[in-house]
Amino acid sequence: MAVYESRTREQIRVDIGHALGALYNSSTSSAGNAGGTTLLDTSLPNADDTFNGDWGVLTSGGNDGNIRVVDDYTGSSKTITLRTAATGQVLSSATYELWDEDFPPA
């Protein structure tokens, strides 16, 4: 029997990302802007530009499955700005993954 036989693609992707040290996953702490270009997470570090160029994968709600490049990260406000808007506003408690730019999650 295969080890991953009963696991979803998302679960396998997350396992691989953690094994590579290329994945940070969390959930938002409050809603982003109405245009769907930002997400906020107070658990992120304070250093500006930490995630610039990385891949963001939204994994819940109406944006589930959206993969976007992180255009900018502002540490003081814990705001990730996406290069291309998500399908809709990223709401509070939405789950997401951040992938190192060298490991596209698709």
CORQUIUR-V173783 format. One record per run of one state. SS is the DSSP state (helix for helix, strand for strand, loop for the rest). FROM is the first residue (numbers start at 1). LEN is the number of residues. If there is no record, write none. Layout:
<<SS & FROM & LEN> <SS & FROM & LEN>>
This chain:
<<loop & 1 & 8> <helix & 9 & 12> <loop & 21 & 2> <strand & 23 & 5> <loop & 28 & 2> <strand & 30 & 1> <loop & 31 & 7> <strand & 38 & 3> <loop & 41 & 14> <strand & 55 & 4> <loop & 59 & 2> <helix & 61 & 3> <loop & 64 & 3> <strand & 67 & 8> <loop & 75 & 4> <strand & 79 & 4> <loop & 83 & 12> <strand & 95 & 5> <loop & 100 & 7>>
